[in-house]
């Protein structure tokens, strides 16, 4: 059986970005992770993918190194999630940067890694 698991708006503080002040002072990011997993549907955590494990892995990977580009960060986070095993059929990771350094008014900047695996 296939199931969709979504973690939306995981709040993380990081020092990602091209500009020096982003690297020095950091800012809040939001991460979405949308998974399609193969699971039995039984009431057994061992037979699915734990969203808590996914969130913890995203946080650890997010903090493991700094990236200039959101594309590189999203791809790195997606690769980490995919490493959880063969039960994951599809994975999309989106990184939101609501305080991106733009002079125009805007509500969000989002970059998503969709994958071709």
N, CA and C of each residue as an Amber inpcrd file, in Angstrom:
protein
   351
   0.8470000  -1.1770000   0.0000000   0.0000000   0.0000000   0.0000000
   0.8930000   1.2420000   0.0000000   0.4720000   2.2550000  -0.7370000
   1.2180000   3.5180000  -0.7810000   0.5180000   4.5440000   0.0970000
   1.3210000   5.2840000   0.8540000   0.8060000   6.3510000   1.7240000
   1.6070000   7.6130000   1.4800000   0.9420000   8.7590000   1.6270000
   1.6350000  10.0510000   1.5750000   1.8320000  10.5250000   3.0040000
   3.0510000  10.9070000   3.3250000   3.3930000  11.5180000   4.6110000
   3.9140000  12.9110000   4.3030000   3.3670000  13.9250000   4.9690000
   3.8110000  15.3000000   4.7410000   4.1700000  15.9650000   6.0590000
   5.3070000  16.6020000   6.0640000   5.7150000  17.4830000   7.1600000
   5.7760000  18.8720000   6.5470000   4.9610000  19.7770000   7.0430000
   4.8690000  21.1070000   6.4440000   5.2830000  22.1760000   7.4540000
   6.1480000  23.0640000   7.0060000   6.5290000  24.2150000   7.8280000
   7.4360000  23.8910000   9.0020000   8.3290000  22.9170000   8.8320000
   9.3060000  22.6080000   9.8850000  10.1980000  23.8370000  10.0730000
  10.1460000  24.4510000  11.2390000  10.8630000  25.7110000  11.4820000
  12.2950000  25.4330000  11.9450000  13.2470000  25.9910000  11.1880000
  14.6580000  25.8020000  11.4920000  15.3770000  27.1330000  11.3280000
  16.3500000  27.3860000  12.1850000  17.1490000  28.6050000  12.0930000
  18.5070000  28.2190000  11.5270000  18.9260000  28.9410000  10.4710000
  20.1920000  28.5890000   9.8460000  20.9040000  29.7720000   9.2380000
  22.1180000  29.5050000   8.7840000  23.0130000  30.5220000   8.2340000
  23.2780000  30.2570000   6.7520000  22.2390000  29.9520000   6.0140000
  22.3510000  29.6660000   4.5910000  22.0790000  30.9340000   3.8010000
  22.8200000  31.1110000   2.7130000  22.6110000  32.2660000   1.8510000
  23.9100000  32.7370000   1.2370000  23.7820000  33.5570000   0.2250000
  24.9360000  34.0800000  -0.5020000  25.5460000  35.2830000   0.2060000
  24.7050000  36.1220000   0.7850000  25.1800000  37.3750000   1.3810000
  25.8420000  37.1430000   2.7420000  26.8380000  37.9510000   3.0090000
  27.6050000  37.7750000   4.2510000  26.7360000  37.9400000   5.4990000
  25.8080000  38.8850000   5.4890000  24.9800000  39.0740000   6.6850000
  24.0750000  37.8550000   6.9290000  23.7020000  37.1190000   5.8730000
  22.9250000  35.8830000   6.0570000  23.7780000  34.8160000   6.7260000
  25.0420000  34.7700000   6.3430000  25.9710000  33.8060000   6.9300000
  26.2880000  34.1640000   8.3840000  26.4100000  35.4540000   8.6690000
  26.7850000  35.9010000  10.0130000  25.6340000  35.8270000  11.0040000
  24.4590000  36.2810000  10.6080000  23.3550000  36.4340000  11.5550000
  22.2770000  35.3610000  11.4380000  22.1770000  34.7320000  10.2900000
  21.1990000  33.6800000  10.0990000  19.7810000  34.1940000  10.0200000
  18.8620000  33.2690000   9.8030000  17.4500000  33.6060000   9.6970000
  16.6250000  32.3290000   9.7910000  15.3240000  32.4990000   9.9310000
  14.4350000  31.3490000  10.0010000  14.1040000  30.8480000   8.5990000
  14.0990000  29.5450000   8.4660000  13.6820000  28.8630000   7.2580000
  12.5360000  27.9320000   7.6240000  11.7460000  27.5720000   6.6370000
  10.7180000  26.5520000   6.7950000  11.0160000  25.4590000   5.7830000
  10.8320000  24.2150000   6.1950000  11.0770000  23.0910000   5.3070000
   9.8170000  22.2380000   5.2360000   9.4240000  21.9070000   4.0040000
   8.3360000  20.9670000   3.7640000   8.9520000  19.6910000   3.2130000
   8.4310000  18.5620000   3.6490000   8.8590000  17.2760000   3.1090000
   7.6090000  16.4690000   2.7980000   7.4750000  16.0790000   1.5330000
   6.3360000  15.2710000   1.0960000   6.8730000  13.9370000   0.6040000
   6.4050000  12.8820000   1.2370000   6.8710000  11.5320000   0.9300000
   5.7320000  10.6670000   0.4320000   6.0510000   9.7610000  -0.4510000
   5.1820000   8.6280000  -0.7460000   5.9560000   7.4060000  -0.2890000
   5.3290000   6.6340000   0.6030000   6.0030000   5.4720000   1.1880000
   5.1850000   4.2090000   0.9630000   5.9100000   3.1080000   0.9300000
   5.2770000   1.7990000   0.9120000   5.1850000   1.3320000   2.3550000
   3.9860000   1.0180000   2.7960000   3.7810000   0.5740000   4.1730000
   2.6190000  -0.4100000   4.2020000   2.5840000  -1.1950000   5.2460000
   1.5650000  -2.2470000   5.3430000   0.1920000  -1.7110000   5.7310000
   0.1360000  -0.5830000   6.3860000  -1.1290000  -0.0850000   6.9040000
  -1.4660000  -0.6760000   8.2590000  -0.6070000  -1.5740000   8.7250000
  -0.8000000  -2.1410000  10.0590000  -0.4240000  -1.1090000  11.1060000
  -0.9040000  -1.2980000  12.2950000  -0.6380000  -0.3800000  13.4100000
   0.7110000  -0.7140000  14.0380000   1.7850000  -0.5750000  13.2140000
   3.1290000  -0.9790000  13.6280000   4.1270000   0.0060000  13.0260000
   4.7510000   0.8130000  13.8740000   5.6910000   1.8390000  13.4160000
   6.8540000   1.2450000  12.6270000   7.2350000   0.0290000  12.9360000
   8.3460000  -0.6120000  12.2380000   8.0180000  -0.9150000  10.7750000
   6.7410000  -0.8350000  10.4000000   6.3300000  -1.1720000   9.0370000
   5.9700000   0.0580000   8.2120000   6.5120000   1.2020000   8.6040000
   6.3070000   2.4340000   7.8520000   7.5460000   3.3160000   8.0300000
   7.4430000   4.5680000   7.6290000   8.5100000   5.5450000   7.8270000
   8.0380000   6.5120000   8.8990000   8.8160000   6.6650000   9.9550000
   8.4650000   7.5410000  11.0690000   8.6620000   9.0040000  10.6790000
   7.5940000   9.7900000  10.7470000   7.7450000  11.2120000  10.4320000
   8.6360000  11.9110000  11.4470000   8.6900000  11.4070000  12.6790000
   9.6000000  11.9880000  13.6780000  11.0550000  11.7640000  13.2600000
  11.3570000  10.5690000  12.7410000  12.7130000  10.2910000  12.2540000
  13.0520000  11.1880000  11.0720000  12.0820000  11.4020000  10.1990000
  12.2920000  12.2700000   9.0340000  12.5910000  13.6970000   9.4960000
  11.7900000  14.2170000  10.4150000  11.9980000  15.5850000  10.9120000
  13.3500000  15.7280000  11.6020000  13.7210000  14.7520000  12.4090000
  15.0160000  14.8030000  13.0990000  16.1740000  14.7560000  12.1080000
  16.0490000  13.9410000  11.0760000  17.0990000  13.8460000  10.0600000
  17.2090000  15.1350000   9.2620000  16.0760000  15.7330000   8.9110000
  16.1050000  17.0130000   8.1950000  16.8000000  18.0740000   9.0430000
  16.4470000  18.1490000  10.3240000  17.0730000  19.1400000  11.2050000
  18.5800000  18.9180000  11.3070000  19.0010000  17.6780000  11.5000000
  20.4370000  17.3790000  11.6110000  21.1640000  17.7190000  10.3150000
  20.5810000  17.3760000   9.1870000  21.2080000  17.6670000   7.8940000
  21.2420000  19.1620000   7.6170000  20.1700000  19.8570000   7.9690000
  20.0870000  21.3040000   7.7980000  21.2130000  22.0000000   8.5510000
  21.5160000  21.5180000   9.7520000  22.5340000  22.1380000  10.6010000
  23.9420000  21.6070000  10.3580000  24.0920000  20.5570000   9.5610000
  25.3970000  19.9180000   9.3750000  26.3860000  20.7790000   8.6010000
  25.8920000  21.5590000   7.6680000  26.7600000  22.4440000   6.8890000
  25.9430000  23.6010000   6.3520000  26.6290000  24.6120000   5.8780000
  25.9710000  25.7970000   5.3240000  26.0140000  25.7380000   3.8070000
  24.9370000  26.2320000   3.2100000  24.8740000  26.3170000   1.7540000
  24.6070000  27.7550000   1.3330000  25.2090000  28.1520000   0.2230000
  24.8970000  29.4540000  -0.3610000  23.5380000  29.4210000  -1.0390000
  23.2630000  28.3610000  -1.7800000  22.0570000  28.2910000  -2.6030000
  21.0070000  27.3740000  -1.9990000  19.7550000  27.8000000  -2.0940000
  18.6470000  26.9820000  -1.6110000  18.5360000  25.6760000  -2.4040000
  18.9060000  25.6990000  -3.6850000  18.8740000  24.4820000  -4.4940000
  19.7830000  23.4160000  -3.8990000  20.9880000  23.8080000  -3.5060000
  21.9270000  22.8540000  -2.9190000  21.4220000  22.3470000  -1.5670000
  20.8540000  23.2370000  -0.7790000  20.3110000  22.8490000   0.5230000
  19.1440000  21.8830000   0.3520000  18.2000000  22.2000000  -0.5140000
  17.0360000  21.3310000  -0.7270000  17.4640000  19.9560000  -1.2370000
  18.4230000  19.9290000  -2.1490000  18.9080000  18.6620000  -2.6880000
  19.5950000  17.8290000  -1.6090000  20.3830000  18.4800000  -0.7660000
  21.0790000  17.7740000   0.3250000  20.0830000  17.2000000   1.3270000
  19.0490000  17.9750000   1.6590000  18.0260000  17.4940000   2.5890000
  17.2500000  16.3310000   1.9840000  16.9230000  16.4290000   0.7020000
  16.2090000  15.3490000   0.0360000  17.0430000  14.0690000   0.0320000
  18.3290000  14.1910000  -0.2620000  19.2070000  13.0120000  -0.2700000
  19.2510000  12.3550000   1.1060000  19.2970000  13.1670000   2.1510000
  19.3090000  12.6150000   3.5120000  18.0350000  11.8270000   3.7840000
  16.8900000  12.3850000   3.4160000  15.6150000  11.6950000   3.6430000
  15.5580000  10.3980000   2.8360000  15.9910000  10.4410000   1.5840000
  15.9690000   9.2450000   0.7490000  16.8520000   8.1330000   1.3160000
  17.8460000   8.5020000   2.1030000  18.7460000   7.4960000   2.6900000
  18.0580000   6.6530000   3.7670000  16.8440000   7.0260000   4.1480000
  16.1340000   6.2690000   5.1710000  15.6770000   4.8950000   4.7000000
  15.6860000   4.6510000   3.4090000  15.3860000   3.3000000   2.9670000
  14.5000000   3.1760000   1.7640000  14.3320000   1.9390000   1.3430000
  13.6010000   1.6090000   0.1260000  12.0970000   1.7810000   0.2520000
  11.6010000   1.9760000   1.4500000  10.1660000   2.2060000   1.6130000
   9.7390000   3.5460000   1.0230000  10.6920000   4.4540000   0.8410000
  10.3750000   5.7750000   0.2910000  10.3910000   5.6910000  -1.2350000
   9.2320000   5.8950000  -1.8270000   9.0700000   5.8060000  -3.2740000
   9.3030000   7.1560000  -3.9280000   8.8030000   8.2140000  -3.3100000
   8.9600000   9.5720000  -3.8180000   9.2570000  10.5000000  -2.6480000
  10.0200000  11.5530000  -2.9460000  10.3340000  12.5350000  -1.9110000
  10.5100000  13.9020000  -2.5620000   9.8200000  14.8730000  -2.0250000
   9.9760000  16.2640000  -2.4440000  10.2930000  17.0870000  -1.2020000
  11.3760000  17.8430000  -1.2510000  11.7450000  18.7230000  -0.1440000
  11.7490000  20.1540000  -0.6520000  11.0140000  21.0170000   0.0550000
  10.9500000  22.4340000  -0.2860000  11.5160000  23.2530000   0.8590000
  12.3670000  24.2030000   0.5210000  12.9410000  25.1130000   1.5070000
  12.3390000  26.4910000   1.2770000  11.7320000  27.0370000   2.3160000
  11.1340000  28.3760000   2.2770000  12.0990000  29.3580000   2.9430000
  12.2540000  30.4940000   2.3140000  13.0850000  31.5580000   2.8700000
  12.2470000  32.8370000   2.9250000  11.3900000  32.9550000   3.9520000
  10.4510000  34.0790000   4.0070000  11.1070000  35.4310000   4.2590000
  12.3720000  35.4320000   4.6700000  13.0880000  36.7010000   4.8820000
  14.2090000  36.8750000   3.8630000  14.0090000  36.3430000   2.6740000
  15.0230000  36.4710000   1.6190000  15.3320000  37.9490000   1.3630000
  16.5680000  38.2620000   0.9990000  16.9690000  39.6600000   0.8120000
  16.5220000  40.2220000  -0.5410000  15.2230000  40.4860000  -0.6550000
  14.6690000  41.1210000  -1.8530000  14.2040000  42.5310000  -1.4990000
  14.2920000  43.4250000  -2.4400000  13.8260000  44.7900000  -2.1750000
  12.3280000  44.9230000  -2.4100000  11.7510000  44.0130000  -3.1870000
  10.3200000  44.0390000  -3.4540000   9.5590000  43.3890000  -2.2910000
   8.3040000  43.7420000  -2.1580000   7.4570000  43.0580000  -1.1940000
   7.1470000  41.6550000  -1.7000000   7.1310000  40.6780000  -0.8190000
   6.8310000  39.2980000  -1.2070000   6.4160000  38.5280000   0.0400000
   5.8170000  37.3760000  -0.1610000   5.3980000  36.5750000   0.9920000
   6.3430000  35.4130000   1.2650000   7.0330000  34.9030000   0.2450000
   7.8990000  33.7540000   0.4640000   8.7470000  33.5090000  -0.7730000
   9.8770000  32.8770000  -0.5790000  10.7000000  32.3250000  -1.6540000
  10.8260000  30.8480000  -1.3350000  10.5210000  29.9970000  -2.3240000
  10.5360000  28.5510000  -2.1090000  11.3090000  27.8890000  -3.2230000
  12.2300000  26.9780000  -2.8440000  12.9410000  26.1630000  -3.8060000
  12.7050000  24.7090000  -3.4120000  12.3230000  23.8970000  -4.4020000
  11.9920000  22.4950000  -4.1480000  12.9160000  21.5610000  -4.9190000
  13.3470000  20.4930000  -4.2640000  14.0850000  19.4110000  -4.9020000
  13.1110000  18.2650000  -5.1070000  12.8650000  17.9280000  -6.3580000
  11.8750000  16.9150000  -6.6940000  12.5020000  15.5430000  -6.9040000
  13.6730000  15.5160000  -7.4730000  14.3830000  14.2560000  -7.6930000
  13.9330000  13.5110000  -8.9200000  14.8700000  12.7800000  -9.4840000
  14.6000000  11.9350000 -10.6440000  15.0940000  10.5240000 -10.3940000
  14.9030000  10.0280000  -9.1650000  15.3900000   8.6750000  -8.9000000
  14.3000000   7.6630000  -8.9120000
